[in-house]
Amino acid sequence: MSKTILVTGPDLDPAAVALATEHGFDLVHTPAYAESAVISEHLEACKAVGIVSRMGRIDADVMDAAPQLKVISKHGVGVDNIDLTAAAERGIPVLVATGANAVSVAEHAIALMLAAVKRVLPLDAGLRAGRWEKPGFAGRELDGAIMGLMGMGAIAQATGRMAKGLGLKLVGFDPYAPDSVFEELGAVRCDSVDALLAQSDVLSLHCPLTPETREMLNAESIARMPKGAYVVNTARGGLINEPALVAAIRSGQLAGAGLDTFASEPPAADHIFFDEPAIVLTPHIGGVTREAGARVGVEAVRGIIQIVEGQEVPQTRIANRKLLAAAPTLENVEK
């Protein structure tokens, strides 16, 4: 049996490389953001038994190029680039590195919020252009404002803890999270998305991209938010209708946004966000820190090793566990 792992991206943290080497696995890399056809070609050539999914889409055609494939392990938690149904139909578990990058992404969410609310980038640009914009300037305090958390997973919880340190109050919505999560965080539980939107001076998105959540933030939902609110997105760009967001900022319904993700990545050179100074943008790097990279990389590789070597994997790490329920029993997946 081949002991090769394909990494869909040009690099992997040295700690993860060391773990793979220790267990006798070779690593093969694709270019960044490779097309599915390129990923398929690499799989056919290297006969990988596992994929560490970083960049690029893993669809049914990719999986069919590797009949020996046993497991796909996401380098993070967002699996919208992986066809979970196709994987389950082929008996392939899709693993996630739950919580491994939570602190780094949460820190970035707070940084985006502060940069947008405090207007750091336009003020910096003004100074560099020779303008002294103190006369007539009026900033905004965050102490006492309400942060709405859309989703209550590990990243949202870490973001909430940091926001509380700045004096923000927390509300949240997540139909799948137990009451204990809200209680431990000190967040008021909202019974609907509309109730969350209506209270959110700062809305921070932390939910997966699914058919149900795609463009959940649109002209209609933004209109339910307090006038002059802010949006922070470190989850998935497809959660937001991008033209609607820009229109809301230009109308004054929203005061600004801090975004780490785009609906299509990388974005086009003429993307509509680039002409709006009230939007702070970063290239989907919230979880790209040395510390998080080590944790996520190690967890991604460890999951592949566990599956291939017949060890148990916690159910909470298997993103397509419900879809796999109808598939043949996998002896190396914990029941």
C-alpha positions in Angstrom: 0.0 0.0 0.0 1.2 3.5 -0.8 2.1 5.7 2.1 1.8 9.0 0.3 -0.2 12.1 1.4 -1.2 14.7 -1.2 -1.2 18.3 0.2 -3.3 20.6 -1.9 -1.0 23.6 -1.4 2.7 24.4 -1.6 3.7 23.9 2.0 2.9 22.4 5.4 4.2 23.2 8.8 7.5 21.5 9.7 5.9 19.9 12.7 3.3 18.2 10.5 6.0 17.2 8.0 7.9 15.6 10.9 4.9 13.7 12.1 4.3 12.3 8.6 7.9 11.3 8.2 8.0 9.7 11.6 5.1 7.4 10.5 6.7 6.6 7.1 4.5 8.8 4.9 5.8 10.8 2.0 4.3 14.2 1.2 3.5 15.4 -2.4 2.3 19.0 -3.0 0.2 20.7 -5.6 0.5 24.4 -6.6 -1.6 26.9 -4.7 -5.2 27.0 -5.7 -4.8 24.2 -8.2 -7.8 23.3 -10.5 -9.5 20.0 -9.8 -7.9 18.5 -13.0 -4.4 19.3 -11.6 -5.2 17.8 -8.3 -6.5 14.7 -10.1 -3.3 14.4 -12.1 -1.2 14.5 -8.9 -3.4 11.9 -7.3 -3.1 9.6 -10.2 0.7 10.0 -10.3 1.4 9.6 -6.6 -1.3 7.1 -5.6 -2.0 9.0 -2.3 -4.0 7.3 0.4 -4.8 10.6 2.1 -5.3 14.3 1.2 -4.6 17.3 3.3 -7.0 19.8 1.8 -5.7 23.3 1.9 -6.5 25.0 -1.4 -8.6 23.9 -4.4 -11.8 21.9 -4.7 -12.0 18.2 -3.9 -15.0 16.9 -5.9 -16.2 13.5 -7.2 -13.9 13.6 -10.2 -10.9 14.1 -8.0 -11.9 11.3 -5.8 -12.4 9.0 -8.7 -8.9 9.7 -9.8 -7.7 8.0 -6.6 -9.6 4.7 -6.0 -7.0 4.0 -3.2 -8.0 7.2 -1.3 -8.9 6.4 2.3 -9.3 9.8 3.9 -9.5 13.6 3.3 -8.3 15.8 6.1 -9.1 19.5 6.0 -6.3 21.9 7.0 -8.9 23.8 9.2 -12.6 23.4 9.7 -14.3 24.9 6.6 -15.2 22.0 4.2 -17.2 23.9 1.5 -14.4 23.1 -0.9 -15.0 19.3 -0.4 -17.9 17.3 -1.8 -19.0 15.6 1.4 -21.7 13.6 -0.2 -19.3 12.2 -2.9 -16.8 11.3 -0.2 -19.4 9.5 1.8 -20.7 7.6 -1.2 -17.1 6.3 -1.7 -16.7 5.5 2.0 -14.2 8.3 2.6 -14.3 10.1 5.9 -13.6 13.9 5.8 -11.9 15.1 8.9 -11.6 18.6 10.3 -9.1 20.1 12.8 -11.7 21.4 15.2 -10.5 24.3 17.3 -6.9 24.1 16.2 -6.9 27.6 14.7 -9.6 29.2 16.9 -7.4 31.6 18.8 -5.6 32.9 15.7 -8.9 33.5 13.7 -10.5 35.1 16.8 -7.6 37.5 17.2 -8.0 38.4 13.5 -11.7 39.0 13.9 -11.0 41.4 16.7 -8.3 43.1 14.7 -10.7 43.6 11.7 -13.4 44.9 14.0 -11.1 47.5 15.6 -9.6 48.5 12.3 -13.0 49.1 10.7 -14.7 50.8 13.7 -11.7 53.0 14.5 -11.2 53.8 10.7 -7.5 53.0 11.0 -6.8 52.5 7.3 -8.5 55.6 5.8 -7.0 57.8 8.6 -3.5 56.3 7.9 -4.0 56.9 4.2 -5.0 60.5 4.9 -2.0 61.2 6.9 0.3 59.7 4.3 -1.4 61.9 1.7 -0.7 65.1 3.7 -4.1 65.5 5.4 -4.6 66.2 9.1 -8.2 65.0 9.6 -8.6 65.6 13.4 -10.9 68.7 13.0 -14.5 67.5 12.7 -13.5 63.8 13.4 -15.9 61.8 15.6 -15.0 58.2 16.5 -17.0 55.5 18.1 -16.5 53.6 21.4 -17.1 49.8 21.5 -17.4 49.5 25.2 -21.1 48.6 25.9 -21.8 47.8 22.3 -23.4 44.4 21.4 -21.5 41.8 19.3 -23.7 39.3 17.6 -22.1 35.9 17.0 -23.6 34.0 14.1 -22.6 30.5 15.0 -21.2 29.4 18.4 -18.3 27.1 17.6 -14.8 27.2 18.9 -13.8 30.3 16.9 -16.9 32.2 17.8 -16.4 31.4 21.5 -12.8 32.6 21.4 -13.9 35.8 19.6 -16.5 36.3 22.2 -14.1 36.0 25.1 -11.8 38.6 23.5 -14.7 40.9 22.7 -15.8 40.8 26.4 -12.4 42.0 27.4 -13.1 45.1 25.3 -16.4 45.7 27.1 -18.7 44.4 24.4 -21.9 42.5 25.4 -22.6 39.2 23.6 -25.6 37.7 21.9 -25.5 34.6 19.7 -27.5 32.3 17.4 -26.7 28.7 16.8 -29.5 26.1 16.7 -27.0 23.3 17.1 -25.2 24.5 20.2 -26.3 23.5 23.7 -27.4 26.1 26.2 -24.2 25.5 28.2 -22.1 27.1 25.4 -24.0 30.3 25.8 -24.0 30.2 29.5 -20.2 29.6 29.8 -19.5 32.5 27.4 -22.0 34.8 29.1 -23.9 35.3 25.8 -27.6 35.8 25.5 -29.1 33.1 23.3 -31.3 34.5 20.4 -34.1 32.3 19.2 -33.8 33.4 15.5 -31.5 35.0 13.0 -33.7 38.1 12.9 -33.4 38.5 16.7 -29.7 38.3 16.4 -29.5 40.8 13.6 -31.7 43.4 15.3 -29.3 43.6 18.3 -25.9 43.4 16.6 -23.9 46.6 16.6 -21.1 44.3 15.4 -22.1 41.1 13.6 -19.4 38.5 13.5 -19.9 35.5 11.2 -18.8 32.1 12.3 -21.0 29.6 10.5 -20.2 27.1 7.7 -21.2 27.8 4.1 -24.1 25.6 3.2 -27.0 25.9 0.8 -29.0 27.3 3.7 -26.4 29.9 4.8 -25.3 31.1 1.4 -25.8 34.8 1.1 -27.6 34.8 4.4 -26.4 38.4 4.8 -28.2 40.2 2.0 -30.1 43.4 1.5 -33.1 42.2 3.4 -31.2 40.8 6.4 -28.8 43.8 6.6 -31.9 46.1 6.8 -32.8 44.4 10.0 -29.5 45.4 11.7 -29.1 48.7 13.7 -28.2 51.6 11.5 -24.5 52.2 11.5 -23.6 48.6 12.5 -20.5 46.7 11.3 -20.0 43.3 9.8 -16.9 41.1 10.5 -16.4 37.9 8.5 -13.6 35.4 9.1 -15.7 32.4 8.0 -16.7 32.1 4.3 -17.2 34.9 1.8 -20.2 33.2 0.3 -22.2 34.0 3.5 -22.5 37.5 2.2 -24.2 39.0 -0.9 -21.3 41.2 -1.8 -23.1 43.9 -3.8 -25.7 44.2 -1.0 -23.0 44.8 1.5 -21.4 47.6 -0.5 -24.8 49.2 -1.1 -25.6 49.1 2.6 -22.3 50.8 3.4 -22.8 53.5 0.8 -26.4 54.2 2.0 -25.2 54.5 5.6 -27.1 51.4 6.8 -23.8 49.9 7.7 -20.8 51.9 8.8 -18.2 49.5 7.6 -16.9 45.9 7.5 -13.9 43.8 8.2 -13.6 40.9 5.8 -11.0 38.1 5.6 -12.9 36.1 3.0 -14.5 36.6 -0.5 -17.2 34.7 -2.3 -14.6 33.8 -5.0 -10.9 33.5 -4.0 -8.7 35.0 -4.9 -10.9 37.9 -5.9 -10.8 39.6 -9.3 -8.6 42.7 -9.7 -11.7 44.9 -10.1 -13.6 43.5 -7.1 -16.3 45.9 -5.8 -14.8 45.9 -2.3 -11.6 47.6 -3.4 -13.2 50.9 -4.1 -14.9 51.1 -0.6 -12.6 52.6 2.1 -14.9 51.6 4.9 -14.2 47.9 4.2 -11.0 46.5 5.7 -9.8 43.5 3.7 -7.3 40.7 4.2 -6.6 37.6 2.0 -8.1 34.8 4.0 -5.2 34.6 6.5 -7.0 34.8 9.8 -5.8 31.3 10.8 -2.5 31.6 9.0 -0.1 32.1 12.0 2.9 30.0 12.9 1.2 28.7 16.0 -2.1 27.8 14.3 -0.4 26.4 11.3 1.5 24.0 13.5 -1.6 22.8 15.3 -3.8 22.6 12.2 -1.1 20.9 10.1 -0.4 18.3 12.8 -4.1 17.6 13.4 -4.7 17.2 9.7 -1.8 14.7 9.3 -2.6 12.9 12.5 -6.1 12.3 11.3 -4.8 10.7 8.1 -2.4 8.5 10.0 -5.2 7.4 12.4 -7.5 6.3 9.6 -4.8 4.6 7.6 -3.4 2.8 10.6 -6.9 1.7 11.8 -7.0 3.9 14.9 -10.2 5.4 16.3 -11.1 9.0 15.3 -13.5 11.0 17.4 -16.9 11.4 15.7 -16.8 15.2 16.2 -13.8 15.4 13.8 -15.7 13.6 11.0 -17.5 16.3 8.9 -19.5 13.8 6.9 -20.3 11.4 9.7 -24.1 11.5 9.1 -23.7 10.9 5.4 -21.3 8.0 6.1 -24.0 6.3 8.3 -25.5 4.8 5.2 -22.2 3.7 3.8 -20.4 0.4 4.6 -19.0 0.3 8.1 -15.6 1.8 8.5 -13.7 -0.2 11.1 -11.3 2.7 11.7 -14.0 5.2 12.5 -15.1 5.4 16.1 -18.8 4.4 16.5 
